[in-house]
Amino acid sequence: MDFSGQTAIVTGASGGIGRAVAYRLARYGANVLCAYYRQADAAEETVAQIRAIGGEAVACGTDVGDAKAAGNVISAAMERWGRIDVLVNCAGVAHYGPLETTDLERWRQVIGVNLSGVYHTCRAALRP
């Protein structure tokens, strides 16, 4: 696969699957915007790993569950590289436990990130 000169945005790039996807895209030549929510240090670690193999990457904090914040990630990639070729939605949260002990705020967070976050980032990426 060759992603040379292409720009990729990976949400949830501060760890797990998102980190692995960001690294792999960079290995194949993509410039990668590593979007994260609370784990700035972990996202910077992903960026450092990408730069260590000669790739170009930046970290960008956002809450994909918020439409405006998700749009800011798209804007950041456009400002830096002038294009978006790949969007990978890996951001996700989970709250484990019985439904009767899951409060409404936790439920809203899961839906906001796991479902609405995909909607917000895809919609914002379609604009440019």
ZAKE-284468 format. One line per field, with one value per residue (C-alpha): residue in three letters; residue number from 1; x negated, z negated, y negated. Coordinates in steps of 0.02 Angstrom, whole numbers, plus 32768, in hexadecimal, padded with zeros to 4 digits. Each point is the difference from the previous one (the first is absolute). Layout:
r = (ALA_...)
k = (NUM_...)
X = (X_...)
Z = (Z_...)
Y = (Y_...)
This chain:
r = (MET_ASP_PHE_SER_GLY_GLN_THR_ALA_ILE_VAL_THR_GLY_ALA_SER_GLY_GLY_ILE_GLY_ARG_ALA_VAL_ALA_TYR_ARG_LEU_ALA_ARG_TYR_GLY_ALA_ASN_VAL_LEU_CYS_ALA_TYR_TYR_ARG_GLN_ALA_ASP_ALA_ALA_GLU_GLU_THR_VAL_ALA_GLN_ILE_ARG_ALA_ILE_GLY_GLY_GLU_ALA_VAL_ALA_CYS_GLY_THR_ASP_VAL_GLY_ASP_ALA_LYS_ALA_ALA_GLY_ASN_VAL_ILE_SER_ALA_ALA_MET_GLU_ARG_TRP_GLY_ARG_ILE_ASP_VAL_LEU_VAL_ASN_CYS_ALA_GLY_VAL_ALA_HIS_TYR_GLY_PRO_LEU_GLU_THR_THR_ASP_LEU_GLU_ARG_TRP_ARG_GLN_VAL_ILE_GLY_VAL_ASN_LEU_SER_GLY_VAL_TYR_HIS_THR_CYS_ARG_ALA_ALA_LEU_ARG_PRO)
k = (1_2_3_4_5_6_7_8_9_10_11_12_13_14_15_16_17_18_19_20_21_22_23_24_25_26_27_28_29_30_31_32_33_34_35_36_37_38_39_40_41_42_43_44_45_46_47_48_49_50_51_52_53_54_55_56_57_58_59_60_61_62_63_64_65_66_67_68_69_70_71_72_73_74_75_76_77_78_79_80_81_82_83_84_85_86_87_88_89_90_91_92_93_94_95_96_97_98_99_100_101_102_103_104_105_106_107_108_109_110_111_112_113_114_115_116_117_118_119_120_121_122_123_124_125_126_127_128)
X = (8000_7FC4_8046_7F70_8035_80AB_8047_8054_8060_800D_8071_7FD3_7F49_7FC1_8007_803E_8042_7FF8_7F46_7FDE_8063_7FA7_7F56_802A_8041_7F60_7F97_8056_7FD8_8098_7FF6_8065_8066_800E_80A2_8017_8072_7FAE_7F5D_7F8D_7F62_8035_802A_7F56_7FB3_805A_7FBD_7F50_800B_8035_7F78_7F80_8023_7FF3_80BA_8059_8084_8050_8072_80A2_8074_80BA_80A4_804B_80A6_800B_8022_7F9A_7F6B_8003_7FFF_7F66_7F9E_802F_7FD0_7F58_7FD6_8036_7F97_7F66_8008_808A_805B_8056_7FF6_8022_806C_7FFA_8079_7FB1_8036_806C_8033_804D_8051_800E_8083_80B7_807B_8057_7F5F_7FD6_8036_8044_7F63_7F91_807A_7FFE_7F42_7FFA_807F_7FAD_7F54_8024_8090_8010_7F44_7FFB_808E_7FAD_7F54_8042_8074_7F77_7F85_807A_7FFF_7F51)
Z = (8000_8027_7FA5_802E_7FFD_7FBB_7F5E_7F81_7F65_7F7C_7F6B_7F63_8035_7F4E_7FE8_8033_80AE_8029_7FD8_806A_8093_7FF6_7FFC_8092_806B_7FDD_802D_80A9_8018_7FBF_7F9C_7F64_7F8E_7F5D_7FAD_7F47_7F73_7F55_801A_8047_7FC5_8051_80A3_7FFF_7FE8_809D_805D_7FC0_803D_80AC_8009_7FCB_80A3_8066_8009_7FE7_7F78_7F88_7F6A_7FF1_7F6B_801D_7FC1_8098_7FA6_8018_80B4_7FF7_7FAD_8082_8087_7FB3_8020_80B8_8007_7FAF_8083_808D_7FBC_7FEE_809D_806B_801B_7FAE_8055_7F74_7F64_7F84_7F6E_7F72_7F6E_7F8A_7F4C_7F9F_7F57_7FBF_7F86_7FF3_8056_7F5C_7FBB_809D_7FE7_808D_800B_8020_8082_8057_8001_8054_8084_8015_8025_804F_8071_800B_8009_80A3_8044_7FCD_8047_80A3_801B_7FDC_8072_8092_8000_8046)
Y = (8000_7F52_7F69_7F8C_7F4B_8028_7FBD_8071_7FD3_8087_7FE3_805E_8001_7FF5_80BB_80AB_8018_7F46_7FF9_809B_7FB9_7F57_8055_8072_7F71_7FA0_8098_7FFD_7F48_7FA1_7F5F_8027_7F92_8061_7FC9_8021_7FCC_8002_805C_7F7A_8059_80A3_7FA6_7FAA_80AC_803B_7F67_8024_80B3_7FC4_7F7E_8083_805E_7F60_7FDB_7F5C_7FF6_7F87_8019_7FA1_8004_8009_8045_8056_8006_7F44_7FCA_7F5F_8055_808C_7F7B_7FB1_80A1_7FF9_7F48_8025_8084_7F8B_7F72_806E_806B_7FB4_80A4_8094_80A8_807A_7FF6_808F_7FF6_8064_7F94_8061_800F_808D_800A_80B0_8035_802B_7F8E_7FDA_7FB3_7F9D_7F4D_7F96_7F93_8098_803E_7F57_8001_80AB_7FCC_7F56_8046_80A9_7FCC_7F44_7FED_8062_7F96_7F5D_8028_8049_7F6E_7F81_805B_7FF8_7F41_7FE6)
